[in-house]
């Protein structure tokens, strides 16, 4: 996946996670509750953005 596409997906996950966590905190979506599902989606989005940035800079930037 390209850098821009991966960042867009990550930002989308963060936004959707925030909407679910804040707007549907007490709702039940299948067997998931709203707030924990939103938090997990936000964390996955941040990990996705971090991975895209790490791939762009290269693994040597961590040293």
MOQUIHU-V876624 format. One record per residue. N is the residue number from 1. SS is DSSP state (hx for helix, st for strand, lp for the rest). PSI is psi in whole degrees, 0 to 359 (none if undefined). Layout:
N,SS,PSI  N,SS,PSI
This chain:
1,lp,141  2,lp,163  3,hx,311  4,hx,317  5,hx,319  6,hx,323  7,hx,320  8,hx,318  9,hx,317  10,hx,315  11,hx,321  12,hx,317  13,hx,320  14,hx,316  15,hx,313  16,hx,320  17,hx,319  18,hx,319  19,hx,316  20,hx,316  21,hx,321  22,hx,322  23,hx,329  24,lp,46  25,lp,320  26,lp,1  27,lp,153  28,st,120  29,st,104  30,lp,246  31,lp,10  32,st,145  33,st,154  34,hx,307  35,hx,310  36,hx,324  37,hx,318  38,hx,320  39,hx,317  40,hx,318  41,hx,319  42,hx,318  43,hx,318  44,hx,322  45,hx,317  46,hx,321  47,hx,320  48,hx,316  49,hx,317  50,hx,320  51,hx,320  52,hx,317  53,hx,321  54,hx,319  55,hx,325  56,hx,320  57,hx,333  58,lp,155  59,hx,341  60,hx,346  61,hx,348  62,hx,343  63,lp,none
